[in-house]
């Protein structure tokens, strides 16, 4: 199935083409996107399209006349009871009441898979996120990318894609050397032997924990070992820790890709050869077009670097591919990595990155283009940073200095569901101020409590109904009133929200919808009673059936956000 606005857009396009074929409208290019949205005035209908007003100029007719001609050629689907034209040129669609009530049974029949769409049916997608090198525990900052990425993976799955979650890391380089030397120093310290802690070493308590574990396992057998042995032991320990931490907030990765593998395979240098063959490479001390100030700052003994002529592809300046030291920058391995992704056959890829990686992402896309690969399947979702607030003050965090809050600590403090929702309920483009004081509250002011309590209330109704011997079998849904039907309309917005989250790379839309759904539910719950002496038995049965559908949708929304759907609180 597709969301109702998408279906109506197709029908409007067909009607426009039919009106043109009949000579009632002149020939002009139809817009790529036909706008259909929820009506701002429900009394006029459930959905509205202003397309006629957009076509006034190419059609050289008044919007109202265009709308009338579209309406005359529209095929009314079975879920629409009427199509009306309203000034100055709106097309209004009203859902058929009988069809709307039938959706209660459709939702119940679909169960946990309710509102699964077929946009990505038969296609594979990949989401790459977190991607922290194994030098320390997962911190709050890295967690944001993971929550965003795993939610997008859930959205893609709901759209019919087969989705793989991938973690990209590097276990080589100076950072990993510092990790190894840091653990080595703490190991020698734990043995009471002379040690020298590296100036740029990692100072978190976890370094000492790893070292003490090594003492417990090996005694002093590693006292003469090189730093690489300590690096390997630390990497294993930290990666196991990372995986456990991520699992606590419903993040499980299907594949781990080591950046070092593109060096071992020679893929990095093959990319350089391809760029060179295409005329995108040059060697120079300074980039072409460098300012006099840049040139003046260049040391007299500076050696040539290898440059990517990315300005040929719209960049504002060329980028270094290989430093004067002979070490590649991020560009070559990242292009090689994305070639590998594309070669694995993914139709749709999402990279979740911090906003400080925007130039990197743009350069990689240009690199793919330069070697003749289509970068369009690669979608980059950028997110801002996270600040924890407590008592109105921000906490400072640095992994290297050992000043940070780990994901584990945050989960222990406020719970996994709260971590996910508070991170998700903010646009990735906005800086996230995580309010610990609010997160700890077990009250309606906390949106997590408020949303989950809607599911709890539905579950509670069924527990009480079972105690009283009441079932919803054979319910007459025509007995449902306008409040229940209004909530049904709200539930039917979920497919539209999923498509919007997909089209705009905006997983926070799901969180916004969840809160809106709960805000409409709780007053309804107070008004539309089931187990009340004044409620007739047949009406109670119909309402119980309705609440069964509501519970399914709340569970679906919570699962999409990677959260639990508790039955008691």
C-alpha positions in Angstrom: 0.0 0.0 0.0 1.0 3.7 -0.3 -0.1 6.6 1.8 -3.4 8.1 0.9 -1.9 11.5 -0.3 0.4 9.6 -2.6 -2.5 7.6 -4.0 -4.6 10.8 -4.5 -1.6 12.5 -6.2 -1.5 9.7 -8.8 -5.2 10.0 -9.5 -4.9 13.8 -9.9 -2.0 13.4 -12.3 -4.1 10.9 -14.3 -7.1 13.3 -14.3 -4.9 16.2 -15.5 -3.6 14.0 -18.4 -7.1 13.0 -19.2 -8.3 16.7 -19.3 -5.4 17.6 -21.5 -6.2 14.7 -23.9 -9.8 15.8 -24.0 -8.7 19.3 -25.0 -10.1 20.9 -21.8 -6.7 21.9 -20.6 -3.8 23.0 -22.9 -0.7 20.8 -23.2 2.0 21.7 -20.6 4.4 19.6 -18.5 2.8 18.2 -15.4 4.6 19.0 -12.2 6.9 16.3 -10.8 5.1 16.4 -7.5 1.4 16.8 -7.0 0.7 18.4 -3.6 -1.8 16.6 -1.4 -1.9 17.3 2.3 -4.1 16.9 5.3 -6.8 19.5 5.1 -6.3 22.6 7.3 -10.1 22.7 7.7 -11.4 19.3 8.5 -15.0 20.4 8.0 -14.2 20.8 4.3 -12.6 17.3 4.0 -9.8 15.1 5.1 -7.3 15.9 2.3 -6.8 18.9 0.1 -4.8 19.7 -3.0 -3.9 23.2 -4.2 -2.4 21.9 -7.5 -4.9 23.9 -9.6 -3.5 27.2 -8.2 0.0 26.1 -9.1 -1.1 25.4 -12.7 -2.9 28.7 -13.4 0.0 30.2 -15.3 0.9 27.2 -17.6 -2.8 26.4 -18.1 -3.7 30.1 -18.7 -7.0 29.5 -16.8 -8.4 30.4 -13.5 -7.5 28.0 -10.7 -11.2 27.3 -9.9 -11.9 26.3 -13.5 -8.8 24.1 -13.6 -9.9 22.4 -10.3 -13.4 21.8 -11.8 -11.9 20.1 -14.9 -9.6 18.0 -12.8 -12.6 16.9 -10.6 -14.6 16.0 -13.7 -11.9 13.5 -14.8 -11.0 12.2 -11.4 -11.7 8.5 -10.7 -13.0 8.4 -7.1 -11.3 5.6 -5.1 -13.4 3.4 -2.8 -12.1 5.2 0.3 -13.3 8.6 -0.8 -16.9 9.5 -0.4 -16.8 12.8 -2.2 -14.6 15.2 -4.2 -15.4 18.8 -3.8 -14.0 21.9 -5.5 -13.6 25.0 -3.3 -12.5 28.6 -4.0 -10.0 29.7 -5.0 -9.1 26.3 -6.5 -8.8 23.6 -3.9 -9.7 20.0 -4.5 -11.1 18.5 -1.3 -11.4 14.8 -0.5 -13.5 13.3 2.2 -12.9 9.8 3.5 -15.8 7.4 3.3 -17.0 6.7 6.9 -17.7 3.0 6.3 -14.2 2.6 4.9 -12.7 4.5 7.8 -14.4 2.2 10.3 -13.1 -0.8 8.3 -9.6 0.3 9.1 -10.0 -0.9 12.6 -10.1 -4.5 11.4 -7.4 -3.8 8.8 -5.1 -2.6 11.6 -5.8 -5.5 13.8 -5.3 -8.0 11.0 -1.9 -6.4 10.1 -0.7 -6.6 13.7 2.9 -5.6 14.4 3.4 -5.1 10.6 0.7 -2.5 10.3 1.2 0.3 7.8 4.1 -1.6 6.1 4.6 0.1 2.7 6.1 -1.3 -0.6 8.3 1.6 -1.6 11.4 -0.4 -1.2 10.0 -3.9 -1.8 12.6 -6.2 -3.4 15.5 -3.7 -2.7 18.3 -3.7 -0.2 19.4 -0.6 1.9 22.2 0.0 4.3 22.5 2.4 7.2 26.0 3.2 8.5 26.2 5.0 11.8 28.1 5.3 15.1 31.4 4.3 13.5 33.6 5.2 16.4 37.1 3.8 16.4 37.6 1.3 19.3 39.5 3.7 21.5 36.9 4.1 24.3 33.3 3.5 25.3 30.3 4.8 23.4 29.6 8.3 24.7 26.4 10.4 24.4 27.7 12.2 21.3 28.2 9.0 19.4 24.9 7.7 20.6 22.9 10.4 18.8 24.1 9.2 15.4 23.2 5.6 16.4 19.7 6.5 17.5 19.1 8.5 14.3 20.6 5.7 12.1 18.8 2.8 13.8 15.5 4.7 13.6 16.0 5.3 9.9 16.8 1.6 9.5 13.4 0.9 11.1 11.7 3.3 8.8 13.3 1.8 5.7 12.2 -1.7 6.9 8.7 -0.4 7.3 8.9 0.9 3.7 9.7 -2.6 2.5 13.5 -2.5 2.2 15.7 -5.3 3.4 18.1 -3.3 5.6 21.6 -3.8 6.8 23.2 -1.9 9.7 26.9 -1.3 9.3 29.6 0.0 11.6 32.8 1.5 10.0 35.9 1.6 12.1 39.7 1.8 12.0 41.9 -0.2 14.3 45.1 1.2 12.9 46.8 4.6 13.1 48.1 7.0 15.8 44.9 6.9 17.9 45.1 3.1 18.3 48.8 3.4 19.0 48.1 5.8 21.8 45.4 3.4 23.1 47.9 0.6 23.2 50.6 2.7 24.9 48.1 4.0 27.4 47.0 0.4 28.4 50.7 -0.7 28.5 51.6 2.1 30.9 48.6 1.3 33.2 49.5 -2.4 33.0 53.1 -1.7 34.2 51.8 0.6 36.8 49.4 -2.1 38.1 52.4 -4.4 38.4 54.4 -1.8 40.3 56.9 -1.5 37.5 58.4 1.7 36.1 56.2 3.2 33.4 55.8 6.3 31.3 52.3 7.5 30.4 52.1 8.9 26.9 51.5 12.7 26.7 48.6 12.2 24.3 47.3 9.0 26.0 43.8 8.1 27.0 43.1 8.9 30.6 39.7 7.3 31.2 39.2 4.9 34.1 38.5 2.2 31.5 42.2 2.1 30.5 43.1 1.1 34.1 40.2 -1.5 34.1 41.6 -3.1 30.9 45.1 -3.1 32.3 44.0 -4.7 35.6 42.1 -7.4 33.7 45.3 -8.2 31.8 47.1 -8.5 35.0 44.5 -10.9 36.3 44.6 -13.0 33.1 48.4 -12.9 32.4 50.1 -11.8 35.5 53.5 -10.2 34.5 53.8 -12.3 31.3 53.2 -9.1 29.1 55.7 -6.9 30.9 58.1 -7.0 28.0 55.5 -7.0 25.2 55.3 -4.3 22.6 52.4 -1.7 22.6 50.7 -3.5 19.7 49.9 -6.5 22.0 48.2 -4.1 24.4 46.4 -2.4 21.5 45.0 -5.7 20.3 43.8 -6.7 23.8 42.2 -3.3 24.4 40.5 -3.3 21.0 38.8 -6.7 21.8 37.7 -5.5 25.2 36.4 -2.1 24.0 34.6 -3.5 21.0 32.8 -6.0 23.2 31.9 -3.2 25.5 30.6 -1.1 22.5 28.4 -3.9 21.2 26.9 -4.5 24.7 26.2 -0.8 25.2 24.6 -0.3 21.8 22.4 -3.4 22.3 21.0 -1.8 25.5 19.4 0.9 23.3 18.2 -1.5 20.6 21.1 -1.1 18.2 22.5 -4.2 16.6 24.9 -4.1 13.7 24.8 -6.7 10.9 28.3 -5.9 9.5 31.5 -4.3 10.8 33.8 -2.8 8.1 37.4 -2.1 8.9 38.9 0.9 7.1 42.2 -0.9 7.1 40.9 -3.5 4.7 40.8 -1.0 1.8 44.5 -0.5 2.3 45.2 -4.2 2.5 43.3 -4.9 -0.7 45.0 -2.1 -2.6 41.6 -0.4 -3.2 42.9 3.0 -2.0 45.6 3.1 -4.6 43.3 1.9 -7.3 41.0 4.8 -6.6 44.0 7.2 -6.9 44.9 5.6 -10.3 41.3 6.0 -11.5 41.2 9.7 -10.5 44.6 10.3 -12.2 43.4 8.6 -15.4 40.4 10.9 -15.4 42.6 14.0 -15.1 41.5 14.8 -11.5 44.9 14.6 -9.9 47.9 16.9 -9.7 51.0 17.1 -7.5 52.0 20.5 -6.0 53.1 22.1 -2.8 50.0 24.3 -2.8 46.6 23.8 -4.3 45.8 25.5 -7.5 44.2 28.9 -6.9 45.8 29.2 -3.4 45.9 32.7 -2.1 49.2 34.6 -1.6 48.6 34.4 2.1 48.4 30.6 2.0 51.5 30.4 -0.2 53.4 32.7 2.1 52.7 30.4 5.1 54.1 27.4 3.3 57.5 26.3 4.6 60.3 26.7 2.1 61.2 23.0 2.4 57.6 21.8 2.0 57.2 18.8 -0.2 54.5 18.1 -2.9 51.2 16.7 -1.9 48.7 14.9 -4.2 45.6 17.0 -4.9 42.1 16.1 -6.0 40.9 18.6 -8.6 37.5 18.7 -7.1 36.8 22.2 -8.3 36.1 20.6 -11.7 33.0 19.1 -10.0 31.8 22.3 -8.3 33.9 22.3 -5.2 35.1 25.7 -3.9 38.7 24.5 -3.6 40.7 21.4 -4.4 41.3 18.8 -1.6 44.4 16.9 -0.6 44.4 13.2 -1.5 47.9 12.3 -0.2 49.8 14.4 2.2 53.4 15.5 1.6 54.3 12.7 4.1 52.9 10.1 1.7 49.9 9.4 4.0 46.5 9.4 2.4 43.8 11.7 3.8 40.3 10.5 4.6 39.3 11.0 0.9 40.9 8.0 -0.7 39.8 5.3 1.8 36.3 6.8 2.0 35.9 6.7 -1.7 37.1 3.2 -1.8 34.7 2.3 1.0 31.8 3.7 -0.8 32.7 1.9 -4.0 32.7 -1.3 -1.9 29.2 -0.4 -0.6 27.9 0.2 -4.1 29.4 -3.0 -5.4 27.6 -4.9 -2.7 24.4 -3.9 -4.5 22.6 -1.6 -2.1 20.0 0.5 -3.8 19.8 3.0 -1.0 22.5 4.0 1.5 22.4 6.3 4.5 25.5 7.7 6.1 24.8 9.2 9.5 27.6 11.7 10.3 28.3 14.7 12.6 28.0 18.1 10.9 31.8 18.4 11.1 32.0 15.8 8.3 30.0 17.8 5.8 33.1 18.7 3.6 34.2 15.1 3.8 30.8 13.8 2.6 30.7 16.3 -0.3 34.3 15.4 -1.4 33.5 11.7 -1.3 30.4 12.2 -3.5 32.6 14.2 -6.0 35.2 11.5 -5.9 32.6 8.8 -6.8 31.4 11.0 -9.6 35.0 11.5 -10.9 35.6 7.8 -11.2 32.3 7.3 -13.0 30.2 6.0 -10.1 26.7 7.3 -9.4 26.7 9.0 -6.0 22.9 9.4 -5.9 22.2 6.2 -3.9 24.3 7.6 -1.1 22.3 9.8 1.3 24.1 11.7 4.0 22.2 12.5 7.2 24.1 15.1 9.3 23.5 15.7 12.9 24.6 18.4 15.4 26.2 17.7 18.8 24.8 16.8 22.2 25.1 18.6 25.5 23.9 17.1 28.7 22.1 19.6 31.0 21.6 19.0 34.7 20.4 21.7 37.2 20.5 24.2 34.3 24.3 23.6 33.7 26.0 21.9 30.8 28.5 19.0 31.3 31.8 19.1 29.5 32.9 15.9 27.8 36.2 14.7 26.3 37.0 11.0 25.7 40.8 11.5 25.7 40.8 13.4 29.0 38.4 10.9 30.6 35.7 13.6 31.0 32.6 12.1 29.5 29.3 10.4 30.1 29.1 6.9 28.6 25.9 5.5 27.0 25.9 2.9 29.8 25.9 5.6 32.5 23.1 7.5 30.7 21.0 4.3 30.4 21.5 3.5 34.1 20.4 7.0 34.9 17.3 7.6 32.8 16.6 4.3 31.0 17.1 3.1 27.4 13.7 4.3 26.1 14.2 7.8 27.5 17.7 7.9 25.9 16.3 7.0 22.5 13.3 9.3 22.6 15.1 12.4 23.9 17.7 12.0 21.2 15.2 11.3 18.5 12.7 14.1 19.4 15.0 16.8 18.1 15.8 17.6 14.4 19.2 16.3 13.6 20.0 19.7 12.3 19.6 21.2 15.7 22.0 21.1 18.6 20.6 18.7 21.2 20.3 19.8 24.8 19.5 16.7 26.8 17.7 17.7 29.9 18.5 15.1 32.5 16.1 16.5 35.1 13.2 16.1 32.8 14.4 12.7 31.6 14.3 11.4 35.1 10.6 12.3 35.7 8.0 9.6 35.8 5.1 12.0 34.9 3.2 13.3 32.0 5.7 16.2 31.6 8.2 13.5 30.4 7.1 12.7 26.8 8.4 9.2 27.0 6.1 8.5 30.0 3.2 10.2 28.3 3.5 8.2 25.0 4.1 4.8 26.7 1.3 5.4 29.1 -1.1 5.5 26.1 -0.1 1.9 25.3 -0.3 1.0 29.0 -3.8 2.3 29.2 -4.9 0.2 26.2 -3.4 -2.9 27.8 -5.1 -2.1 31.1 -8.5 -2.0 29.4 -8.0 -5.5 28.1 -6.9 -6.8 31.5 -10.0 -5.4 33.1 -12.2 -6.6 30.2 -10.8 -10.1 30.6 -11.6 -10.1 34.3 -15.2 -9.2 33.5 -15.5 -11.7 30.7 -15.9 -9.0 28.0 -14.5 -9.7 24.5 -14.6 -7.7 21.3 -15.5 -10.6 19.1 -18.2 -9.7 16.6 -18.1 -6.0 17.5 -20.4 -3.6 15.5 -17.9 -0.8 14.6 -20.7 1.4 13.2 -21.4 2.2 16.9 -18.2 4.1 17.2 -18.6 7.8 17.5 -16.9 10.9 16.1 -14.1 11.0 18.7 -13.1 7.4 17.8 -13.3 8.2 14.1 -11.1 11.4 14.6 -8.5 9.2 16.3 -8.7 6.7 13.5 -7.8 9.5 11.1 -4.8 10.4 13.2 -3.7 6.7 13.2 -3.9 6.6 9.5 -1.4 9.5 9.3 1.5 7.1 10.2 2.2 5.9 6.6 2.4 9.6 5.6 4.9 10.3 8.5 7.0 7.3 7.4 7.3 8.6 3.8 8.0 12.1 5.1 10.8 10.7 7.4 12.2 8.8 4.4 12.0 11.6 1.8 13.4 14.3 4.2 15.9 12.0 6.1 13.9 13.3 9.2 13.5 10.5 11.7 12.4 13.0 14.3 9.1 13.2 12.4 8.2 9.8 13.9 8.9 11.1 17.4 6.8 14.2 16.8 3.9 12.1 15.5 4.1 9.7 18.5 3.7 12.7 20.9 0.8 14.1 18.8 -0.9 10.7 18.8 -0.6 10.5 22.6 -1.9 14.0 23.0 -5.0 13.1 21.1 -5.4 9.7 22.8 -5.4 10.7 26.5 -8.4 13.0 26.4 -10.2 10.4 24.2 -9.5 7.7 26.8 -11.1 9.9 29.5 -14.2 10.5 27.3 -14.7 7.2 25.5 -15.2 4.7 28.2 -15.5 0.9 27.8 -16.0 -0.5 31.2 -18.7 1.8 32.6 -22.1 0.9 33.9 -23.8 3.4 31.6 -22.1 2.1 28.4 -24.3 -0.4 26.6 -22.7 -3.8 26.0 -22.6 -3.5 22.2 -21.1 -0.1 22.4 -18.5 -1.3 24.9 -17.6 -4.2 22.6 -17.1 -1.8 19.6 -15.0 0.5 21.7 -12.9 -2.4 23.0 -12.2 -3.4 19.4 -11.2 0.2 18.7 -8.8 0.3 21.6 -7.2 -3.0 20.3 -6.4 -1.2 17.1 -5.1 1.8 19.0 -2.8 -0.4 21.1 -1.4 -2.0 17.9 -0.6 1.4 16.4 1.1 2.7 19.6 3.2 -0.4 19.8 4.1 0.0 16.1 5.2 3.6 16.7 7.2 2.8 19.8 9.0 -0.1 17.9 9.8 2.2 15.0 11.6 4.5 17.5 13.4 1.5 19.0 11.5 1.7 22.2 9.6 -0.8 24.3 5.8 -1.0 24.6 5.2 -1.7 28.3 1.8 -3.0 29.4 2.2 -1.7 33.0 4.1 1.2 34.5 
